[in-house]
């Protein structure tokens, strides 16, 4: 029905013209036409918490998932990749990442792996370049509660197999983004790389640390259960460029994205 105007909807069909003349007031048909046009509009997203929420496709960019629990939020499905970050550097909107062993940009064939070895300011600049922002710590946790696997965290339990950890993959490094996705379609919220958020805390003396969420590819048999908890977090120097730390971007529905850095 795309592109069909109201006048076309009201036009008398050809087979009716062969019948005896009849006349219906246009005003009587207008409500019917309006109802038909309304039925063609996008359906409300299932599970959306706010009344009248539009579909995920209309709320969020194509690369993001509608997180329907709480305030409107679109979170990127995937962690930012080496290739995507390189495009920002080429556009002179981002600065180069750190270059050392296990920083993905220094190894060939890792363009679809996460962009690790970036500090907080670099992650913020990339998200602004892409039209988004870093998620806050609370926003990241909202998404993780729906996406992280429910695993047995009791002592001695086996770690899950569907996460990018070096013990499982036998690979001392990251995996291609999107290798391990939750039913919510958000991928790699545990394993692969931990992720920067925009939330910082101030220590006595004025030093600020950034809140990092999720666990990275470096497997710790004593800590893996904690890293799978959606509430797991670390405090990291915002200038750090770590091999198991990357990021993903968030987007506010409606194109009103602004950086957020709550205390």
N, C-alpha and C positions, 0 to 999 in steps of 0.2 A: 504493500500500500504506500511505500515511500514515494513522496512527490505528488500524491493525489490530493488535489485541493477540495475544499468543501463543495464548490459548485459541481465538481465531477461526481461527488457522492450523491448529490441531489438530482443529477440528471436522470431523466426517465429512461429505463432500459429499453432496448430496441424491441424486445418481444412484447413489452407492455404497450408500445405505441400502436401495435396492431389491434389492441383491444378498444372497446368503446372509450371515448374521452372521459377522463376523470381528473379531478383537481384536488390537491391537498395543499393547504397553506404552508408556505415555507417555514413559518414560525413553529408549526407543529413538528416539523422534521428536525429542527435545529437541536433540540435536546438529544434526539437519537444519534445524530451525527457526532455531537460532542461526546456521548458515551462511547461510540465506536473509536474515536480518536484517542480517548483516554485508555481504552483497552490495549492500544498499540504502544503505550508508554512503557518504559522499563519497569519490571516488577520490583517491589521492595526486597532488599537483600534479606534472605532468611537468617534469623538470628541477630539482626541488627538491634541494638539496644535502644536507639533513639527513634521516636515515632516518625514515620514518613521517610526513613532513610532510603536513599536511592540505591540502585544496584551497585555491586563492587566495581563494575566496569565504568560507571559514570562517576563514582566517587574518587577512584584512585588511578594513578598512572598505570600503564600496562605492565610495568616491571614490579608493581607493588601489590600487596595483599591487604584487604580491608580487615583490620582488627576490630571486631564489632563489640568487644567487651569494654565498656566505659566510654570515655571521650573519643570523638572521631579521630582515627589514626590510620594512615597507610604506611606499612612497613615493607621495605624492599624484600622480595623473595630470596634474593641471593646476596652474599657478601660481595663487595666491590672487587673486581678482578684486576689482575696485572694489566691487561690490555686496556680496560676502561680508565684506569688511573694514568696510564701512559698517554692516552688521548688528552687528558686534562693538562699534563705536562707539555705536550706538543702545542696546546692552545695557549700556553704561558699563563694558565690560571692556577696551576699547581707547581710545587717544587719537587725535584727528584727525591725518591725514597732512599733510604740507607742502602749501601752496597757492601755486603759482606756475605760470608757463607750462610746458606739457608734463607737469604732474602730472595724471594722468587724472581725478581727482575733480572738477577744475574745468571739465571739458568734458562736454557733454551726449552721451548715447548711447554711453558707454564703460563701461557697467556690467559687461560681460563681458571687458573688458581687464584686464591685471594691475594690481594695486595697487602702483604705484611710489611713490617719494618717502616711504618709510618707513625708519626707522632700525632697528638690530638689536634694541633692546629692544621696539619696537613689533611687530616680526615675531615675537619670542618670545612676547609676550602674546597675539597672535592665535592662534598654534598651541596654546597652553595652553587658550585659550577653545574651540577646536575639538576638544579631547581629544588633541592630538598634541604635537609638538615640532619644532624645526628639525632637519634632518639634520646630521650631522657632515660635515666636508669629505670624509673617506674614504667615507662612505656615499653621498654625492652622486656621487662618482667611480665607485663600483661601478655605480650605475644608468646613468651616462652612457656607460660603456664598452659597454653593450648597446644604448643608445638613440641615440647621436649618429651621424650619417651618416658613412660611410666615403668621404672625398672626396680628390681629388688636391690635395695641399698643396705641390706643386712650384712654384717661381717662375713667375709668369705664368699659372698655371692659373685658369680661371674659377671664381668662387664658386658654390656650389650654389644652386639656385633655390627649394628647399623650406625656407627659413628666413626668419623675419621680420626682415629688414634694410631700412633705409630706401632703400637703392639698388635693391633688388628690388621693394619695394612702392610706391616713389615717394610714401611717406607719412612725414613727419617725426614719427614716434611709434610706439607699440606696435601690435600686432595683437590681435584677439580670441583669448583663450586657447583652446588646442586646435586652432588652425589648421594646425599642423605637427606631426604625431605620428609617432613611430617605430613599427616593428613590435611593440615591446614594450608599446605603448599609453601610454607616458610621453611627454608632449608638451612641446615648446618648451624642451628642455634646452640648446639653442643659439639665439641670437637672442631677440627679444622683450625680456625683461629678464634681466640677470644675477641671481644668487640668493644671498641670505645663507645662511651655514651657522653652526652653533653653535661652530665651531672658532675660537679666537683665538690669537694669538702675542704674546709680550711682547718689546718692544724694550729695548735698554740704556736705563736711566733709568726703567723701569717702565711706559712707555706701552704699551697693548695695542691691537692692530689685529685686525680680524675678517677671516676668509678668505671671499672671495666667489668663487663658481664660475659658469662659463659666460660667454658673451658676450651683450651686449644688442643693441637695435635700431640703435644708432649704428654704421654700417658704417665700418670702417677698412680700406682696401684693402691696407695693409701688415701688418695684424694678424689678418685674418679666419681665416687658416689656423691660427694659434696658438689662436684662440678656439674652434675646432672640435675641438681636442685635449681628450680627457676629463681630462687632467692640468692643463689651464689653470686658473690661479687668480690672484687679485689680493688685495692687502692693503688694507683700507679702514678708515678711522676709523669705529668703531661708531655714532657719532652722525650720520653722513652720511645725507642723504635725497636720493638721486640719481634723475634721471628715467629712467635705464636700469637701475635696480636694484629688484628685488622679492623674492619668496620663494615657497616651497611648503613644506608640512609633511610630516613623517614620523610613522609610527605603529608601535609595537611590537606584534607579534601577541600576542593574549591580553589586551589591555587593560591592560598594565603600563607604559604610556608614561611616561618620566621625562626631564626635560631632561638633555642631555649637552653638556658643554663641555670636551673634552679640550684639553690644551696643545698 
